Amino acid sequence: MKYRIKDLREDNDLTQKQIAKEINVHQTTYSDYELENIQTPVDVLDKLADIYNTSIDYLVGRTNEIKPYPKG
């Protein structure tokens, strides 16, 4: 599974340290998420989807539609 979180972070001119702080993990842990050295927990994916205004499905490559789903 290829996560898109690195591309989104770079597209938004953010550092790993900034995102790690937002999702309350250490920078090295976040780096491991980007490198896919460890599995990104669903609650972290949920936070990242909110930060980047997209869906978890987009983050994990299940869809190419970047727009988030309507809130229900």
C-alpha positions in Angstrom: 0.0 0.0 0.0 1.5 3.3 -1.0 0.5 6.2 1.3 0.2 9.6 -0.2 1.0 11.5 3.0 4.5 12.5 2.0 3.3 14.1 -1.3 0.5 15.9 0.5 2.8 17.2 3.2 5.3 18.4 0.7 2.6 20.0 -1.5 1.5 21.9 1.6 5.0 23.0 2.4 5.0 21.4 5.8 7.7 19.6 7.6 7.5 16.2 9.2 8.0 17.9 12.6 5.0 20.1 12.0 2.7 17.3 11.1 4.0 15.1 13.8 3.2 17.8 16.3 -0.4 18.1 14.9 -1.1 14.4 15.2 0.8 14.1 18.5 3.5 11.7 17.6 7.3 12.0 17.5 8.9 13.1 14.2 10.7 9.8 13.8 7.4 7.9 14.1 5.8 10.1 11.5 8.8 9.5 9.2 8.2 5.8 9.6 4.6 6.3 8.5 5.8 8.0 5.4 8.4 5.4 4.7 5.9 2.7 5.4 8.2 1.1 7.9 5.3 0.9 10.3 1.5 0.8 9.7 -0.2 4.1 10.1 -3.1 3.6 12.7 -6.6 4.5 11.5 -6.9 7.3 14.1 -3.8 8.9 12.6 -5.1 8.5 9.1 -8.3 10.1 10.2 -6.4 13.1 11.6 -4.3 13.4 8.4 -7.4 13.2 6.2 -8.8 16.2 8.2 -5.5 18.1 8.0 -5.3 17.6 4.2 -9.1 17.9 3.6 -9.3 14.5 1.9 -10.4 11.0 2.7 -8.6 8.1 4.3 -9.4 6.2 1.1 -7.3 8.7 -0.9 -4.5 8.6 1.6 -4.2 4.8 1.3 -4.6 4.7 -2.5 -8.1 3.2 -2.6 -9.3 6.1 -4.8 -7.7 8.9 -6.9 -10.5 11.3 -5.9 -8.8 13.8 -3.5 -12.1 15.5 -2.5 -13.3 14.3 0.9 -16.6 12.6 1.3 -19.5 14.7 2.5 -19.8 14.8 6.3 -22.8 12.8 7.4 
